[in-house]
Amino acid sequence: MDRKLLEKLEWRRKEGTVRSLSLSKLNIDFFSNDYLGFAQDGFSTNEEFKFRGATGSRLLSGNSEEALSCESFLANHFNVESSLVFNSGYSANLSLLSTIPQRGDTILYDELVHASIRDGIRLSFAKAISFNHNDLGDLEAKFKLASGSVYVVVESLYSMNGDISPLNDIAKKCLSNNAFLIVDEAHSVGVFGNEGQGLVQELKLESIVFARVITFGKAFGFHGAAILGSKNLVDFLINFARPFIYTTGLPPSDYKLIERLVNNKIIQSRQFDLQSKIEFFRKDLIDKHCYPSDLKSPIQIIQTENIDLTITLAERMKMNGIYTKPIFSPTVPQGKECIRICLHSFNTKEEITQLKSLF
Ligand SMILES: Cc1ncc(COP(=O)(O)O)c(C=O)c1O
């Protein structure tokens, strides 16, 4: 953790203004936003409609035993000191990038990172420089333009073109350049790692990576996200990350569900099914404009020669009841328009064969 940040936190501790997540033991509620009492199970006697809302932000009335238990489970499961749950991956990235790099620091980011990272960078006072996608030489060159503390931001599995980051080499570069590495694992958790912990853990890079962003809305099939890192990082976010501080927390039941979904023994067999479907999809595709090269990626791309062919192919698929996602500029650079195919453990071989017959 950057010394500047620790000093800021220490200053708040000395001043007595440090924020921390506490559980209120009060019986008489004059602090939550539950104006009509609906968040207390009082809405209906019908089981289907019973719920308990957060009633406020985590720092006010919205903290719960469930939230704290989930965060300590996540820290343990992902082999890291601390974790902090966010309402979405978008707000996790916004928090991390807008809060941690300070004025005078530099953010080096892969040109293909997700919009939520870019928006966080826009809100930051740090200087930001992109490097060519997965290009270690360009990253090295960009280190020479950096000043202050340097943060390198990558995704482990890129959401739009489905290729995997050379994380080992990037981690080495960060070590030799004294930089903090941030890895967005939104699309890797669940899919990779022995029990779905993602690529950072599969590569045993937990102690080198400064912060990981994981999401629960993709392979885990729910919603929400978490930042994984040191206790200092989490304390800093609790104190300074506005998208965390100024929003209503998740309902307690969501934390329970997140814990159950992540700690799910079925993950391995689903991972196995998924990998066999990816292998089946890629078989005999060599001459069919299919990339990326990553054999294990659930995101596969069909690159057509031009935008008209992309539109025609997408239409043909739709007419056959097959839903894929055509990606146009500016999401991808002009001339790189493509069809994005997300493979799942539940897609049957017949479905995949039908899909392949269309291009
Ligand atoms: C790489 C990446 N990071 C973050 C997010 C945002 O996650 P969420 O949908 O939970 O807001 C996404 C969503 O598509 C993503 O692809």
The ligand as a Tripos MOL2 file, in Angstrom:
@<TRIPOS>MOLECULE
LIG
   16    16     1     0     0
SMALL
NO_CHARGES

@<TRIPOS>ATOM
      1 C1        -14.5060   -6.7250  -16.9630 C.3       1 LIG1
      2 C2        -15.7190   -6.2310  -16.2740 C.ar      1 LIG1
      3 N1        -15.5780   -5.5750  -15.1160 N.ar      1 LIG1
      4 C3        -16.6370   -5.1080  -14.4530 C.ar      1 LIG1
      5 C4        -17.9160   -5.2650  -14.9350 C.ar      1 LIG1
      6 C5        -19.0790   -4.7070  -14.1830 C.3       1 LIG1
      7 O1        -19.6770   -5.7030  -13.4250 O.3       1 LIG1
      8 P1        -21.2070   -5.5930  -12.9660 P.3       1 LIG1
      9 O2        -22.0240   -6.0830  -14.1000 O.co2     1 LIG1
     10 O3        -21.2920   -6.4420  -11.7480 O.co2     1 LIG1
     11 O4        -21.4650   -4.1490  -12.6730 O.co2     1 LIG1
     12 C6        -18.1140   -5.9550  -16.1340 C.ar      1 LIG1
     13 C7        -19.4830   -6.1530  -16.6580 C.2       1 LIG1
     14 O5        -19.7420   -6.5090  -17.7580 O.2       1 LIG1
     15 C8        -16.9890   -6.4410  -16.8240 C.ar      1 LIG1
     16 O6        -17.1180   -7.0840  -17.9880 O.3       1 LIG1
@<TRIPOS>BOND
     1     1     2 1
     2     2     3 ar
     3     2    15 ar
     4     3     4 ar
     5     4     5 ar
     6     5     6 1
     7     5    12 ar
     8     6     7 1
     9     7     8 1
    10     8     9 2
    11     8    10 1
    12     8    11 1
    13    12    13 1
    14    12    15 ar
    15    13    14 2
    16    15    16 1
@<TRIPOS>SUBSTRUCTURE
     1 LIG1         1 GROUP 0 **** ****
